[in-house]
């Protein structure tokens, strides 16, 4: 039985699984946005401010389903085609979890803390991640056909400077190219959205979802790359976005990541190593992180700004370019 057949059988059998998405703010007020653009080069000055952003929503982050341990999800045919290094990720804060560490998902920050303490099993996948795993190789071939880029596949990487070696990333690929004879170094990230299982009517993104920005900037920072190609693949078409590294955004994002790691994870792990902890939520309550980091709002502003400044290079439906 092929991986896709296994996936379809499994998806049909779990009719009650909830894959609805928690909503993250993906827009800000016009006044706030103009102010943000004006002061983007002084990003740190937002620390401690009380700016407001509107409650309208257009980003729907995929729900992280901790505790869903269906044996078939661990089938070798449903795993990623080359990323099999969970043991390396265990003691690192990885780019794919940066949004969780900031507090982009309700409950995600505390669950990530519990995972890093070993109190709960690491997130091992759901229907959406299995779909991505089995379709990513096909998406990669489509990307290479469209762009002509040659892709390298690095292993799990950590930040080069020793003091930041707690940060890790596993990119889908790296790109080496020449622009006007000068080297240009990029990173590739592929997304195969699940659309709550409604695959036949799916359409490629017209806009980068805001909740992917922490991961994107983290990948570029950890790999020391100047830009990213974010490629969205669906069965009906695809879209390609270009994002650029932003040091000001990274500086403020790193504050929130450092706080999560050094103020919550590491002190709690030290206590766990010295005595048996039965319920970290109770026994280590003083070290349990708040649902959102205090800089969450400012990171939302920064993410919105970077989404607005990303470039849609190409969008096609069934091979026909869209305007």
PECOR-V280324 format. One record per backbone hydrogen bond with DSSP energy under -0.5 kcal/mol. NH is the residue of the N-H (numbers start at 1). CO is the residue of the C=O. If there is no record, write none. Layout:
nh = [NH:NH]
co = [CO:CO]
This chain:
nh = [6:7:8:9:10:11:12:13:14:14:15:17:19:22:24:26:33:34:35:36:37:38:39:40:42:43:45:46:47:49:59:61:65:66:68:69:70:71:73:74:75:78:79:84:88:89:90:92:93:94:95:97:98:101:102:103:104:108:109:111:112:113:114:115:116:117:118:118:119:120:130:131:132:133:134:135:136:139:140:141:142:143:144:145:146:147:148:152:154:157:159:159:164:165:167:168:169:172:173:174:175:176:177:177:179:182:184:186:186:187:188:189:191:197:198:199:202:212:213:216:217:218:219:220:221:222:223:224:225:226:227:228:229:230:230:231:231:232:232:233:233:234:237:238:239:240:241:242:243:245:250:251:252:253:254:255:256:257:258:259:260:261:262:263:264:264:265:266:268:269:270:271:272:273:274:274:275:277:278:282:283:284:285:287:288:288:293:296:299:300:301:302:303:304:305:306:307:308:309:310:311:313:313:314:316:317:318:320:321:322]
co = [2:3:4:5:6:7:8:9:10:11:13:14:17:61:59:56:29:30:31:32:33:34:35:37:39:40:42:43:44:46:24:22:63:64:65:67:68:69:70:71:72:75:76:82:85:85:86:89:166:92:168:94:95:97:98:99:99:105:105:107:108:109:110:111:112:113:114:115:114:114:126:127:128:129:130:131:132:135:136:137:138:139:140:141:142:143:144:174:152:169:164:167:161:162:164:93:157:188:188:152:186:150:175:184:182:179:177:175:184:227:173:229:231:194:195:197:199:209:210:212:213:214:215:216:217:218:219:220:220:185:185:243:187:228:241:189:229:230:239:191:231:237:234:316:232:314:230:311:228:226:246:247:248:249:250:251:252:253:254:255:256:257:258:259:259:260:260:261:264:265:266:267:268:269:270:271:271:275:276:279:279:280:282:284:284:285:102:293:295:296:297:298:299:300:301:302:303:304:305:307:242:240:311:240:238:320:236:317:319:315]
